[in-house]
């Protein structure tokens, strides 16, 4: 066995004259240690284990690689179990990020550096399998006196590189022995094992990254092509190389007369530059044909068997379907796209506890919407608070009163388990708005005169007019605006005639419909008072109309006395056209006759207004 002095002298002699007895890769590493890293062969270097914090950072950076490599290194360790081997997986810096070894040897392994967190870069540890593999990119054996540092002279280490799909070194897999009485040649089996495991880890990695791309797997024999290929490429939709294993990189580099270590010069090449095939011929290389029939040739004449794997068809994510609109909400609108979208959103928000804000012009239906949301989501009472009716001195009406003798409940207490509807919140006095903040933000409030806050599970729903900025605290508005529903004015709605039929039927007590001229008159009305104005008109007509046992059809003459100053609009708007189409079962010809126009005009207006059949 070589002594330390003899080892140092051999390194010095190799530096001057070279060595005919050592592997050239070993001698090249010795020279790097002397010239590049400035190491002294007479200095003994103990193993360096990174602190826990630094090791954790290295492991976090390598987490994806460790996950993919786990199965491969576990299988490899099973093959050598009981033979005192240690498995190390290092990152590209030479830091061991995964380790498998015998527990009985733990102290000796840690002392020698064959342990988690040890750094085996060539600059720190001298010639070693991990460090030399990082420097050269080649699988190799560093056996006993091959090591530069005499501290490691008893070790026998075998390593193989693992490359990422861009052709860059990502990690090194090492299998080592604390001591080996056998010759260097005894580790050739270990070399083949780590080389095969590294190749399989690279293959697993490229398959994991290439779910939506073509994969071309290659082997020199057809027998193991489909189960254990030697190399693989990934191709984009245009046939350009976007990923490769190290075996594929070496194959491409040889064909293109390039350096396989410079992966950036290989990525982006078209597959036809390397092989005598095109993208259109890949389908003929799938498993639909026998492996022996899938023979291809490189541009420099090397013959291989190929297995092309088609991109996986990734299903388009299904958009979550809108919840069914409950009857209480569905009754608030007819066939209007804006209202349909709003009611779907209301149905989604209704079951939750978060505060809601409903905005819209006076009479647009804010309170009706709030009560419908309550009806589909709450079992408790719906307590309505007309905020404009409260003064600053009436805080106890809303918040209740607390004193040493007990608690006098307010409207918030009355809404427990149900809904507290705050109508026209901007009309509430500023001091009372301030007291509401914690109720809306945290579900708690402080009664007047009380020292402690009380919890409330009442759902808060507030309504505001068309200018919500006026008269309301900004912080209160911001807490409500996250779940807001805005009601359009009824003159903007395509279901205006259907709304009128519902309101009039409620007032008359029987079904009410409108002839074409009456419908046109309703559609031409400005309806500045929205539903309030329409309900008042319905009540007035019902009071003056003779009692009817059956359905009522109202004409223009019935409406005109109660709509002074409003003339029929000659232009057909979306509300009237939607009404006529619905009444005629979307028979465009019949609607055209009623309007006195041709069918093409009706079709143009349907497109212009964005109408659709419900």
C-alpha positions, 0 to 999 in steps of 0.5 A: 500500500502506498505511503503518504510520502510516496503519494505526495511524491507521485503527485509532484512527479505527475505534475512534472512528467505526467503518469502512465499508470494512473487514469488520465482523468485522475492526473488531470484532476491532480493538476487542477488541484495544484494549478487551478485550486492552489491545493497543497498535497502535504496539507491534510484536509478534514471533511467539511459539513455545511451548517444546517441553515446552509444545507437547508438552502441547498436542499430547497434548491434541489427539492424537485431533483431529489423528488425525481431521483428518490426512486432511482437511488432507493432502487440502487441502494437496494442492489448494494445493500449489505456491502457497506456502500454509501449513496450520495446525491450532490448538487452542482456545487458538490454539496451532498443533499441526499444520503443513504448509508448504514446506521452502524457506520454513521460516525465513521461516515460523518468523519470521512465526509460520506454524509449529508451536507458534506461538500465534495467540490474539487476546490475544497476536497481535492481529487474526489469522484464528486468533484472530478465529475463536476469538473469533467462531466464524465462518469469516473472512479476515484479509488483510494490513492487516486484521491489528491488529499491523503486524508481520503486515501482509504476511500473508494468513490464512483460517480456519474453526472445527472444533467437537466433537460437544457444540457446543464449539469444538475447533480452528481450521483456517487456510490462510495466505500469507506475502505476497499481492499480490492483493486480499482477494477473492482468498482467497474460494476459500481460505475455501470450501476451509477451510470445507468441510474443517472440515465434513468433519473434524467429520463424520468425528469424529461418525461415529467417536464414533457407532458405536452410535447413530442418525446423521441426516445432512442436506443441502439437495440429494439428489445428495450426501446420502449421500457429502458431507452438510452436517450431522449429528446423533446420537440416543440410543435415545430419540430425543434429540440427543447429538451434532451438527456445527456445521452441525446446531447452527446449524440446530437453534438457528434452529428453536428460537430458540436461540444456536448457540454454547451447545451445552449448550442443544441437546444433549438435545433430542428430534428431534421438537422440531426436525423433523417426524418421530419416532424410529419414522420413522427407518428410512424414511430409510435408504439402502433408499429413494432420496435424493430420497424422503427429504425431511423438514422442520424445525418452522420450515418448512425442507426438507432431505434426510435419511440415517438410519444405524442403530446398529451391532450390536456383537457381545457379546464371546465369553468365552474357552472353558475349555480341555479338561480333560486326561485326567490331571486329568479322572480326579480327579473325576466330575460335580461342578460345584465340581470341574469348575470347579477342574479347568478352572482347573488346566488353565489354570494347568498349562502355566505356570511360576508357583508353585501352592498347593493347599489342602484337608483331609487326604485331599482329593486335594491330592497327586493333583492336584499330580501330575496337573498335573505329568503334563500340563505337565512332562517332568522328574521330580516330586520330592515333599518331605514337609516334616514330615520335614525338620529345621532341620539338614537344609537341605542335603537340600533345597537341596544343599551348596556348597563350594570343591570343588563342589556336592552336589545336593539335592532342588531339583536333582533336580526340575530341569526338572520339579516340586518338590512341597512337601507340607504346607509349613506343617510345614517349619521356619521357617528353611527356609521363609525360604530358600525365599522367593527360590526361589519369588519369583525361581527361584533359591536358595543351597545350604548353605555356598555364596556364590552362588545357583543358578538352578532351572527346577523348578515349585514346587507346595505343599500346605497343610491347611484352615488355611493360616495356621498355621505358615507365614510370611505373606510365603511364603504371599502369594507362593503365594496368587496361583495357589491351588486349593482342594479340597473335602472329599469329603462336599461333592462330588456325585461322591462315589459315582463316586469310591467306584466308582473307588477300589473298582475300583482295590482290587478289580481289577475294576469295582465298583458299589453298589446303591441302599442301599449308595450311600445308606450311602456318601452318609450317611458323614461321611468325616472322613478323605476319600479316605484313609478311603475308600481304606482301606475299599476295601482292607479290603473287597477283602481280605475279599471272595472273588476275582471274575472279573467286575464286583462289585456291593456292597450295604449289608450288605457295607459295614455291618460296616466302617462302625460307628455309621453309620446310613442317612440317610433324606434324599437328599443331592446325591451320592446323587441325582446317582448315581441320576440318572446310573445311570438315565440321568436318567430322573426317573420311574425315580429316583422309584420307587427313592426311593419318592417322586413325580416332583415331589419329584425335580424339586424336589431337582434344582433345590435341589441345582443338579444338571445332566445332564453 
